[in-house]
Amino acid sequence: MFTVAQIEQAHEKVKSGADFPKYIQEIKAMGVLGFETWVKDSHTEYFGADGYKTSSEPQYENLPIADEVNKDEFVKQLKAHQQGQTDYYTFCKDCAVNGIEKWIVDLDKMTCIYYDKADNELVVEQIPA
């Protein structure tokens, strides 16, 4: 089964959101079925076959997540990130100030869903294959 170290090695190649689809293909090939990333500190829980689960350590000090969601501003910043205009930490800060608590990636459905603190789906995206 995959390890967090293997996933982090693949993630080191990601310089911006533009690199995300390639990263997804690489970890999918390792056996990752999905993952849940928490914006407050970027710790991630990875899921594999037969109930396998492993978690990464926090990546930075806790960011406060806004109580109010600004979906339009988040979508604008998400698009900028996907076009390579921001780095990962900047994207996480953008998520936090706009009320995004986490995202969940499903590698079977090839979706990335962003959620607020009340666990409402805010943005559902198809991940390019």
Buried (B, 14 or more C-beta within 10 A) or exposed (E): EBEBEBBEEBBEEBEBBEBBBEBBBBBBEBBBBBBBBBBBBBBBBBBBEEEEEBEBEEBEEEBEBBEEBBBEEBBEBBEBBBEEBBBBEBBBBBBBBBBBBBBBBBBEEBBBBBBBBEEEEBBEBEBEE
